Amino acid sequence: MKKVIRFIVLVLAISLCAVSCKKTINTIAITGKWELVKTVITENGKTVYAPEQHVRTYFSFNSGEAFVKTTVSIDGESIESGRWIVDDDTLLLTYAGKSERYYIEKAGLFELILVEEYTQAGVTVVRTLYLENLTT
């Protein structure tokens, strides 16, 4: 009976560590400076929008959970700032009275892929952001 209880406690401890470790790994991987290099938008599974980048968008995710989003275009530069938090495979950005929730598809040393999915007028829209690391 003691072996069964120890086994259950061990499994629970490993499961808790796996969840906690994934959050920590994603947080560490996202921290830094990133450039948005491509956005792909699909509606009901069909790609409808994969524009050329005529503007440059940069994200700076600081270790204190503050972030800055800078957009540069021919009209000038706009800067927004807010808070970011990672919860397992989810990145939540809150700023300017709004929030954006992204699924973290990939958080690597050189590449970050974020996916936002929502329904608009009965259409399932998936927006995939491809970012490159500028800090490495």
C-alpha positions in Angstrom: 0.0 0.0 0.0 2.9 2.4 0.8 4.4 1.7 -2.6 1.1 2.6 -4.3 0.8 5.9 -2.4 4.4 6.8 -3.1 3.9 6.0 -6.8 0.8 8.3 -6.9 2.6 11.1 -5.1 5.5 10.7 -7.5 3.2 10.8 -10.6 1.5 13.9 -9.2 4.8 15.7 -8.5 6.1 14.9 -12.0 2.9 16.1 -13.6 3.0 19.4 -11.6 6.7 19.9 -12.6 5.9 19.3 -16.2 3.2 21.9 -16.3 5.3 24.4 -14.3 8.4 23.7 -16.4 6.6 24.3 -19.7 5.4 27.7 -18.5 8.9 28.6 -17.3 10.5 27.4 -20.6 8.0 29.4 -22.7 8.5 32.5 -20.5 12.3 32.3 -20.9 12.1 31.6 -24.6 9.8 34.6 -25.2 11.7 37.1 -23.2 13.7 39.4 -25.5 13.3 41.4 -28.7 11.3 40.1 -31.7 10.4 41.3 -35.1 7.2 40.3 -36.8 8.3 39.0 -40.2 5.0 37.4 -41.5 1.3 37.3 -40.7 -1.0 34.6 -42.2 -4.7 34.9 -41.9 -7.1 32.0 -42.7 -10.9 31.9 -42.7 -12.6 28.5 -42.3 -9.3 26.8 -43.2 -8.5 28.8 -46.4 -5.7 31.3 -46.5 -7.1 34.7 -47.3 -4.4 37.1 -46.3 -0.7 36.7 -46.1 0.4 40.3 -46.9 3.9 41.7 -47.6 5.2 43.6 -44.6 4.9 47.3 -45.5 5.3 48.2 -41.9 7.7 46.8 -39.3 6.4 45.6 -36.0 8.7 44.9 -33.1 8.0 43.4 -29.7 10.2 43.7 -26.6 9.2 41.2 -23.9 11.0 42.2 -20.6 11.6 39.8 -17.8 9.4 41.9 -15.5 6.4 41.0 -17.6 6.2 44.4 -19.3 6.2 44.6 -23.1 6.5 47.2 -25.7 5.1 46.9 -29.2 6.6 49.3 -31.8 5.1 49.8 -35.2 7.1 51.6 -37.8 5.6 52.8 -41.2 6.1 55.5 -43.6 3.7 57.6 -41.5 5.9 57.3 -38.5 6.2 55.2 -35.4 3.6 54.2 -32.8 4.4 52.6 -29.5 2.1 50.7 -27.2 3.1 49.1 -23.9 1.4 46.7 -21.5 1.8 43.5 -19.5 2.4 39.9 -20.8 2.0 36.6 -19.0 2.5 33.0 -20.1 0.2 30.3 -18.9 1.4 26.9 -20.3 1.0 27.3 -24.1 -0.9 30.6 -23.9 0.5 34.1 -24.2 -1.8 36.9 -22.9 -1.0 40.5 -23.8 -3.0 43.3 -22.1 -2.6 46.9 -23.1 -4.6 50.0 -23.9 -7.8 48.6 -22.4 -7.7 45.4 -24.6 -6.2 42.0 -24.4 -5.0 39.5 -27.0 -4.6 35.8 -26.3 -2.3 33.7 -28.4 -1.5 30.0 -28.5 2.3 29.5 -28.5 2.9 27.1 -31.4 6.6 27.5 -31.2 8.9 29.3 -28.8 12.5 28.7 -29.9 15.8 30.5 -29.7 15.4 32.1 -33.1 11.7 31.8 -34.0 8.4 32.5 -32.2 5.1 31.4 -33.7 1.9 32.7 -32.1 -1.7 31.7 -33.2 -4.8 33.7 -32.4 -8.2 32.1 -33.2 -11.6 33.8 -33.0 -15.0 33.7 -34.6 -16.3 36.7 -36.5 -19.8 36.8 -38.1 -19.9 33.0 -38.0 -16.4 32.6 -39.7 -13.5 31.0 -37.8 -10.5 33.3 -38.2 -7.0 32.1 -37.5 -4.2 34.7 -37.4 -0.7 33.3 -37.3 2.3 35.5 -36.4 5.8 34.6 -37.3 8.5 36.4 -35.3 12.3 36.3 -35.5 14.5 36.9 -32.5 16.6 40.1 -32.6 18.5 39.5 -29.3 20.6 36.5 -30.4 
